Amino acid sequence: MVTVPPRVLFMHGLEAGRGASSRSAGDKRGYGRKAVGSALHSLSTFSTHPPAATHHHSLSIISTTRPPETLPSAHTTLQQALMDLFGEANVTTPDMAMSAFDVRAANSPARYILAYAMLSMAVLGCCVWADLRRGVPFTTLLALTVVCGVFLPFARWRVKASFEACVKVQSAAIAKFKPTVVVASSWGGACALRCCELGHWRGPTVVIAPAVKACGWSSLVFPSWMPALPASAAARIVCVVGDNDKTISPSGVERMCRTNKIANFEVARGGDHRMNNYLLGKTKKGGKRDGGKLEELVHRALALPG
């Protein structure tokens, strides 16, 4: 009996400074930390772009249409592992045009935050000039208070708008690709949960360290989020998070699973945010890896009743 491989949709996460999620397969531009020139270019097109111990639970897979080298290293490895397991033609990774800091990405909140910062500097400069002429710093102090007070709410709003734009991209990709399973990591994991919440996807899903609650200073800009998943969707989700994750709060992920009654929840002992050592098997001759934990999670999700 011939087993038909699943069609996998992989939703990747973000990596600071890489800008990988903003690249399409045909985009040959270099992505690194050379943001100044591109920032000025982005400002010129600013208005033309739209705002984008162990417990067990259910799981889904998300993949990519882009070649592996266009993704951040951690997500490249996951994508390549999925293609090795199920075949390149059966794995797709939608381009969310999203990056945490690369202003060239159409759905990056950075392009709007940078524009806000530059506009604020121009306003403050005018206030300083006016106050120097009058000898009273009242206008400058007032403007500085307003600029600082508005910054965090504005940044959080833009992150939320970017998130919804990415969810829209993934929803369209699900409708077009018609995956058998979704595998999603980090930011992509949050997008997958949102797709389930909205009813755009109810199939087998594997979410890896979903970005429902950030750790540290990033939590100021990336607001916590608690999806309200339909029981039919939650029953088909497999969720895993590392107990040594310093990017996403493991306790926040556990709380989300408990609130939504996601039974297939797993904590990886010693696992970090990337989870590669936990998820991927050993490299075999020819450069391919064996299935490892990732394959197990995918098949577990596929076996869940729907």
Secondary structure as GFF3:
##gff-version 3
##sequence-region A 1 306
A	DSSP	beta_strand	8	11	.	.	.	ID=ss1
A	DSSP	three_ten_helix	20	22	.	.	.	ID=ss2
A	DSSP	alpha_helix	35	44	.	.	.	ID=ss3
A	DSSP	three_ten_helix	46	48	.	.	.	ID=ss4
A	DSSP	three_ten_helix	68	70	.	.	.	ID=ss5
A	DSSP	alpha_helix	73	86	.	.	.	ID=ss6
A	DSSP	three_ten_helix	88	90	.	.	.	ID=ss7
A	DSSP	beta_strand	91	92	.	.	.	ID=ss8
A	DSSP	alpha_helix	109	134	.	.	.	ID=ss9
A	DSSP	alpha_helix	138	177	.	.	.	ID=ss10
A	DSSP	beta_strand	181	185	.	.	.	ID=ss11
A	DSSP	alpha_helix	187	198	.	.	.	ID=ss12
A	DSSP	beta_strand	205	208	.	.	.	ID=ss13
A	DSSP	three_ten_helix	216	220	.	.	.	ID=ss14
A	DSSP	alpha_helix	231	234	.	.	.	ID=ss15
A	DSSP	beta_strand	237	242	.	.	.	ID=ss16
A	DSSP	alpha_helix	250	259	.	.	.	ID=ss17
A	DSSP	beta_strand	264	268	.	.	.	ID=ss18
A	DSSP	alpha_helix	276	279	.	.	.	ID=ss19
A	DSSP	alpha_helix	292	303	.	.	.	ID=ss20
###
